[in-house]
Amino acid sequence: MNFDLDPAYKALQAEARELARTVGPFAAAADEMSEVHPGVLAALRKSGLSSLMVPAAYGGRNEQPDPLAICLVREVLMGTSSHLDSLFALQGIGSYAISVGGSEEQRSTWLPRVARAESLAALALTEEDVGSDLKRVATELTETADGLRLHGSKSFISNAGAADFYIVFAKEAGAYSVVLVPANTKGVSISPTPVIMAPHVLGEMVFNNVTLPASARLGTPGRGLDLVFATLAVFRVSVAGAACGLARAALEEAVRHTRTRVQFGRPLAKLGPVAQMLADCWTELEMAQLLTYRAASYAVADPAAALPHSSMAKLAATEAASKIVDRCVQMMGRFGLIRNSKIERLYRQARPMRIYEGASEVLRLGIAKQLTEEVR
C-alpha cells in the first residue's frame, strides 16, 4: 500500500504510526474535546513531527515544508485521532505565511517554536458572513502614525484560544493584507465556538482596535491573498491525505465486523450486498489515494502550479471518505450507531472535511475554470 514511496517517506510513515500508537489509548476522549488535550500535545512534541512544517533553517527537516510528507503523516494520524491530526496540520497551516512572507525576526522568533510544537499556530481567515469568498472580509487593517490598527472579528477559527499567535487576513486600503498577532496582544478577545457535530478546538475572535507595530505585517501591503494561496497550495492536498486515512480506518472497522458477524448462516462479508459494498469502498479508497499521492508529488515540485490537482485530490478524497464511512455504518448496522464508537466518531468527523479548506462546490468551480482555460 506504499505506492513505491521512497524509503525516507516510508520511514516517516513509521514515525507517524508510532505517534498514533502512543495517542491511541486516549484518542476517543481527545476527539470529543473542544480544547487541546495535554496528552496529545505532549505526544506530538515528543514525536518531533511538527518540524516538517518549517524550513530547515529554522529547525525543520527539509529545505521547505514537503507536501507529500505532510500528506502521508496526516493520513496516518487521522485514522487514529482527528484531534491529533488537527494539531499537527495547524502547525503548518498557521505558520506557513511566516515561512514565505515573514521578516527574519518573525521567522527566528516563531518558527523554531512551531517546529518543536512549543508554540501553537492558527490562521484567521473566515468571518461570520465570510467563508470561501475571502474578498468580502470586513476586518480592517489601517496604517497609523504609530504602526498598524486591526479592527474586526473572525469566526470558526481553528486553534483559537489555544494558539500562541494568529496569522490574520484583513482588508487594507481596498486590497488585502496579512499580519501576525501574538495571542497576548491587548484588544484581542476570544470565545468558544458553539459545539459542532465533531468537536474541535474552535473559537470566535474579536480585534477591538488592536494596536500593532509596523513589523507585524507579513509580506507586501495589499498582497495578502498571495500568502493565503501559497498556504493553500502546500496544505490543501494534505486534507485529501487525512480523508484517505479516515476512510481506511472506517473500512477496517467494517471489515472486522463483517468478517465475524454471522447472519443468515454466514459472515456478513460473504453476503452479496455487503461484499459489494466492501469492494466498492476499497476500490474508491484506492482511487482517492492514488490521486492524492500524485497531487502531493506534483506539489513537492511546484505547489502553486499543482493547486488544481491538489483541489481535485481534496474534492475526490473527502467525497469518497463520506461515501465510504456511510457504507461502513450501514454494514455494521446498529453497531455503527453506538455513540462514541470509533465508526460513529469517524462518521461525524468525515462530514466537515467536505466544507473546510475549500467546500466541494467551490473547488468544482475552480477546477472547471482551470479546465476551460487549458483546453484549446
C-alpha positions in Angstrom: 0.0 0.0 0.0 3.0 2.3 -0.1 2.8 3.0 -3.9 6.6 2.8 -4.3 7.3 5.6 -1.9 11.0 6.4 -1.3 12.4 4.8 1.9 12.5 8.2 3.6 8.8 8.6 3.2 8.2 5.0 4.4 10.3 5.8 7.5 8.2 8.9 8.0 5.0 6.8 7.9 6.5 4.6 10.6 7.2 7.6 12.8 3.6 8.7 12.3 2.3 5.2 13.2 4.3 5.3 16.4 2.8 8.7 17.3 -0.7 7.4 16.5 0.0 4.3 18.7 1.0 6.5 21.6 -2.1 8.6 21.3 -4.4 5.6 20.7 -5.4 4.9 24.3 -6.8 8.4 24.8 -7.8 9.2 21.2 -11.5 8.8 21.8 -11.5 11.2 24.7 -9.4 13.7 22.9 -11.6 13.7 19.8 -14.6 14.8 22.0 -12.8 17.8 23.4 -13.0 21.4 22.3 -9.7 22.3 23.9 -6.2 20.9 23.5 -5.7 17.5 25.1 -2.5 17.7 27.1 -1.6 14.1 26.3 -2.0 14.6 22.6 0.1 17.8 22.6 2.8 16.1 24.7 3.0 13.2 22.3 3.2 15.5 19.3 6.0 17.4 20.9 7.9 14.2 21.7 7.5 12.9 18.1 9.3 15.8 16.5 6.9 15.6 13.5 6.0 19.3 13.8 9.4 20.0 12.4 8.0 19.0 9.0 6.1 22.3 9.0 9.0 24.8 8.8 12.2 25.3 6.7 15.4 23.6 7.7 17.0 26.9 8.6 14.5 27.3 11.5 14.5 23.7 12.8 12.7 21.9 10.1 13.6 18.7 8.3 13.5 19.9 4.7 14.6 23.0 2.9 10.9 23.8 2.7 7.8 22.0 4.0 7.2 18.9 1.9 3.6 18.5 0.8 3.9 14.7 0.3 5.5 14.2 3.7 2.8 16.2 5.4 0.1 14.3 3.4 1.5 10.9 4.5 1.6 11.9 8.1 -1.9 13.2 8.2 -3.2 10.1 6.5 -1.8 8.0 9.4 -2.8 10.4 12.2 -6.4 11.0 11.1 -7.1 7.2 11.2 -6.5 7.3 14.9 -7.4 10.8 16.1 -8.9 13.9 14.4 -7.6 15.9 17.4 -4.0 14.8 16.7 -4.4 15.4 13.0 -5.7 18.9 13.5 -2.9 19.9 16.0 -0.3 18.6 13.6 -1.8 20.2 10.4 -2.4 23.6 12.0 1.3 23.9 12.9 1.9 24.3 9.2 -1.3 26.0 8.1 -0.9 28.6 10.8 2.8 29.3 10.3 3.5 28.9 6.5 2.8 32.6 5.8 5.7 33.4 8.2 8.0 31.0 6.3 7.3 32.6 2.9 6.4 36.2 3.9 7.8 36.9 7.3 10.8 39.0 8.3 13.9 37.4 9.7 12.9 38.5 13.2 9.4 36.9 12.8 10.9 33.7 11.4 13.6 33.3 14.0 11.1 34.1 16.8 8.3 31.8 15.9 9.3 29.1 13.5 11.7 27.2 15.8 9.0 27.1 18.5 6.5 25.8 15.9 9.0 23.1 14.8 9.2 21.9 18.4 5.4 22.3 19.0 6.2 24.7 21.8 4.0 27.3 20.2 0.7 26.5 18.5 -0.2 28.3 15.4 -3.5 29.5 13.8 -4.7 31.1 10.6 -7.6 33.6 11.0 -9.5 33.9 7.6 -13.2 33.3 8.0 -15.8 35.7 9.5 -19.4 35.4 10.5 -20.5 36.4 7.0 -17.4 35.3 5.0 -16.5 31.8 4.2 -14.9 30.9 0.9 -15.5 34.4 -0.6 -12.5 36.0 1.2 -12.7 39.2 -0.8 -15.7 40.1 1.4 -13.8 40.2 4.6 -14.8 43.1 6.9 -11.9 43.1 9.3 -9.8 46.2 8.6 -6.1 46.9 8.9 -5.2 50.6 8.9 -1.8 52.3 8.9 -1.4 54.8 11.7 1.4 57.2 12.8 2.5 54.6 15.4 2.2 51.4 13.2 -1.0 49.5 12.4 -4.5 49.2 13.8 -6.6 46.0 13.4 -10.3 46.1 14.0 -13.0 43.5 13.3 -13.8 39.8 14.0 -13.1 36.3 12.9 -15.3 33.2 13.2 -14.8 29.4 13.4 -11.0 29.8 13.8 -9.2 26.5 14.5 -6.9 26.6 17.5 -8.5 29.9 18.6 -7.9 30.2 22.4 -5.1 27.7 22.2 -2.7 29.2 19.7 0.2 31.4 20.7 -0.1 33.6 17.6 -2.6 34.2 14.8 -2.0 35.0 11.1 -4.8 37.4 10.4 -6.2 38.2 6.9 -7.7 41.7 6.7 -8.9 44.4 4.3 -6.5 47.3 3.8 -7.0 50.3 1.6 -9.1 48.5 -1.0 -6.8 45.4 -1.0 -5.9 42.6 1.4 -3.0 42.2 3.8 -1.8 39.8 6.5 -0.5 40.5 10.0 1.0 38.4 12.7 -0.9 38.9 16.0 0.5 37.3 19.2 -2.2 35.8 21.4 -1.5 38.1 24.3 -1.9 41.3 22.3 -4.1 43.8 24.0 -7.6 44.2 22.5 -7.8 40.6 21.3 -10.7 38.6 22.8 -11.7 35.0 22.1 -14.8 33.0 23.0 -15.5 29.3 22.1 -17.5 28.5 19.0 -20.8 26.7 19.8 -20.4 22.9 19.9 -20.4 21.3 16.4 -21.1 17.8 15.4 -17.5 16.8 15.6 -15.8 18.6 18.5 -12.8 20.7 17.5 -10.7 23.5 19.0 -12.6 26.4 17.5 -13.2 30.0 18.6 -14.7 33.3 17.7 -12.2 36.2 17.7 -12.7 40.0 18.2 -10.0 42.6 17.4 -11.0 45.8 19.2 -8.8 48.5 17.6 -5.8 46.4 18.2 -2.5 48.3 18.0 0.3 46.6 16.3 3.8 47.6 15.3 4.6 48.0 11.6 6.8 45.0 12.0 3.7 42.8 12.5 3.0 42.9 8.8 3.7 39.8 6.7 4.7 40.3 3.1 3.8 43.2 0.9 0.9 45.5 1.8 -2.1 44.7 -0.3 -0.7 41.3 -1.3 -2.2 39.2 1.5 -4.1 36.9 -0.9 -0.7 35.7 -2.2 0.2 34.4 1.2 -3.2 32.7 1.6 -2.9 31.0 -1.8 0.6 30.0 -1.0 -0.6 28.3 2.2 -3.4 26.5 0.4 -1.0 25.3 -2.4 1.1 23.5 0.2 -1.5 22.2 2.6 -4.8 21.7 0.7 -3.7 18.3 -0.6 -2.9 17.2 3.0 -6.7 17.3 3.7 -7.0 14.6 1.0 -4.4 12.6 2.8 -6.4 12.9 6.1 -9.6 11.9 4.3 -7.9 8.8 2.9 -6.7 7.9 6.5 -10.2 8.3 7.8 -11.7 6.2 5.0 -9.2 3.4 5.6 -9.9 3.4 9.4 -13.7 3.2 8.7 -13.2 0.4 6.2 -11.0 -1.6 8.5 -13.7 -1.3 11.2 -16.3 -2.6 8.8 -14.1 -5.5 7.6 -13.5 -6.7 11.2 -17.2 -6.5 11.9 -18.5 -8.2 8.7 -15.9 -10.9 8.9 -17.1 -12.1 12.3 -20.8 -11.1 12.4 -22.9 -14.0 11.2 -26.3 -13.6 9.7 -28.4 -16.0 7.6 -25.8 -18.7 8.3 -22.7 -17.0 7.1 -20.4 -14.0 7.8 -21.8 -10.7 6.6 -18.8 -10.3 4.3 -19.9 -13.3 2.3 -23.4 -11.9 1.7 -23.7 -10.4 -1.8 -24.9 -6.9 -1.0 -22.3 -6.5 1.8 -19.5 -7.9 -0.3 -20.4 -5.4 -3.0 -20.2 -2.5 -0.5 -16.8 -3.7 0.7 -15.5 -4.0 -2.8 -16.7 -0.5 -3.7 -15.2 1.0 -0.6 -11.8 -0.5 -1.2 -11.8 0.5 -4.9 -12.8 4.1 -4.2 -10.2 4.4 -1.4 -7.5 3.2 -3.8 -8.6 5.7 -6.4 -8.6 8.5 -3.9 -5.3 7.5 -2.5 -3.6 7.3 -6.0 -4.9 10.8 -6.9 -3.8 12.2 -3.6 -0.3 10.8 -3.8 0.1 12.1 -7.3 -1.2 15.5 -6.5 1.1 15.7 -3.4 4.1 14.7 -5.6 3.3 17.5 -8.0 3.0 19.9 -5.1 6.5 18.9 -3.9 7.9 20.3 -7.2 5.7 23.4 -7.6 2.9 23.9 -5.0 1.3 26.8 -6.9 1.2 25.0 -10.3 -0.1 21.9 -8.6 -3.1 23.6 -6.9 -5.7 22.4 -9.4 -4.5 18.8 -8.8 -4.5 19.4 -5.1 -8.1 20.7 -5.3 -9.1 17.6 -7.3 -7.5 15.4 -4.7 -9.2 17.2 -1.8 -12.5 17.0 -3.6 -12.3 13.4 -4.6 -10.8 12.1 -1.3 -13.3 13.9 1.0 -16.3 13.0 -1.1 -15.0 9.4 -1.2 -14.4 9.3 2.6 -18.0 10.4 3.2 -19.4 7.7 1.0 -17.1 5.0 2.4 -17.8 5.8 6.1 -21.5 5.9 5.4 -21.5 2.5 3.8 -19.4 1.2 6.7 -22.0 2.4 9.2 -24.6 0.6 7.0 -22.7 -2.6 7.0 -22.3 -2.5 10.8 -26.0 -1.9 11.3 -26.9 -1.0 14.9 -23.3 -1.4 16.0 -22.4 1.5 13.8 -24.8 3.8 15.6 -23.4 3.5 19.1 -22.4 6.9 20.4 -18.6 7.4 20.6 -17.8 4.1 19.0 -14.9 4.5 16.5 -17.1 4.2 13.5 -19.6 6.7 14.8 -16.8 9.2 15.5 -15.4 8.7 12.0 -18.9 9.3 10.6 -19.2 12.6 12.3 -15.6 13.6 11.5 -16.0 12.9 7.8 -18.7 15.4 7.2 -16.8 18.6 7.9 -14.0 17.6 5.6 -16.2 18.4 2.6 -16.5 22.0 3.9 -13.3 23.3 5.4 -10.3 24.4 3.3 -12.4 24.7 0.2 -16.0 23.4 0.1 -16.6 20.8 -2.6 -18.8 23.1 -4.7 -16.2 25.9 -4.6 -13.4 23.5 -5.6 -15.5 22.4 -8.5 -15.8 26.0 -9.7 -12.0 26.4 -9.6 -11.3 23.0 -11.3 -13.8 23.7 -14.1 -12.3 27.2 -14.7 -8.8 25.7 -14.9 -10.1 23.0 -17.3 -11.7 25.5 -19.7 -8.5 27.6 -19.8 -6.4 24.6 -20.6 -8.5 23.0 -23.4 -7.9 24.6 -26.8 
